[in-house]
Structure formats: C-alpha cells, structure tokens
C-alpha cells in the first residue's frame, strides 16, 4: 500500500497527539508505506537511506560521535600546547628576573639588559628608557626620552603591545628600522629615577599583538623597578 497525501483543510487535519496515538495503535502502518521514512528524513539526513525504507540512524549517530571526539581531541591538544608555552615563558621570565637581581652594579645591570634578557626572552632588544632627570649612572645605560613620552605612548595604561612599527626612532634611535613589533611596560618614577619604560623589541612583525597577556612582562618590569633603586653606580 502506498501513502497518498490528498488536499485536506487544515481544520480537518489530526492533532499531533492523534497521529501518535494512531501510530502506536498501528505499528505496521509506516513500514507498509513504500519509502515514507526515507523521504521524510531525506532533507536533513542525506545519504542515510539503506534502501527498502530503512534509515541508518546508527551510522548517523556514529559519525556525529566521531566528529565530536575529533573536535574534543583538537581542543585538548591546543590546551596542552598553550599550557606548555605558558610554562616555558614563565620559566624564561623567572630566569630573566634572576639575571637582573644578580646584578650588583649599573654596569652589571646594563649587561643583563643588553645580553641576558634578549637571549632568555627570545626577543631582539630589551631597552631601558627614561625621561629627563635620570642620574648620570642610569642615563649612561638608558635611552633618553623627551618629557611626556611615556604618557603619550601608554595613554594612561601600564602596558602597550604594538604588532606593526614604522621606524620608532624615539625609542630605538638608529635601530628603529629593524624593530617591527614591541611591548612597552611602564616604569614608575622613584626618588632615584624619573618615569620610564621597559621596551621589548622584535624584528618580527606581530611578535607582540594587542590581546596577548602582559602579566609576566609587568612582573619583570617590577623586578627592574626594584633593581634600579639598588644598583650601585
């Protein structure tokens, strides 16, 4: 027997409850209709018809489960990779902090900034920058900044990440053309030095980008802020 769908006024159509009651009372009704279930499901379950009116629900469920497992595995691998990267960066920041704290003189500190920190942090340049008023010993190891430069660059924030630079000569002088991205962290003024910046520069564009975490760089800046008050001239 083949099911036909004659035109019936909406008011005469059975309710869903009546349809369900009919199907429960006549379990052989739908299997007797040639391909009805396959046609009903064809729009949203393509390629699930096994022929003879049988629809592969199990195959659909298995494929959905495989897709979900693949996605969960990808997310887990990404989480593990991120955790490893964060642990590696944290370790390198701690090593950099120890290098700064091991310095006893301004010259030792300059060497740590110029040699140890770039190597540990995998950047091309770590630079101490100070506005006017720095004592002579700190002025020798820092990049001088015009008065107000820190506030201009940071605009009230304590950090700034820039993905693309175009010759930042104020900070990097003759090397400005080599620095393609940077991270800037505020160094508050103390009784020993004026306000300044700790700058991390990279030859790679987008090595630093807005949205990246800055907590570890801020920690390192706080360590330097402490060291500057205790390094001997």
Secondary structure, DSSP 4 states (H G I P E B T S, - for coil): ---------GGGSPPHHHHHHHHHH-TTTGGGSTTHHHHHHTTTSTT-EEETTEE-HHHHHHHHHHHHHHHHHHHHHHHHHHHHHHHHHHHHHHHHHHHHHH--BHHHHHHIIIIIHHHHHT-SEEEEEEETT--HHHHHTSEEE-TTHHHHHHTT-SEEEES--S--HHHHGGGGGG--EEEEEEE---SSS--EEEEEEESSTTSS-TTS--HHHHHHHHHHHHHHTT-B-
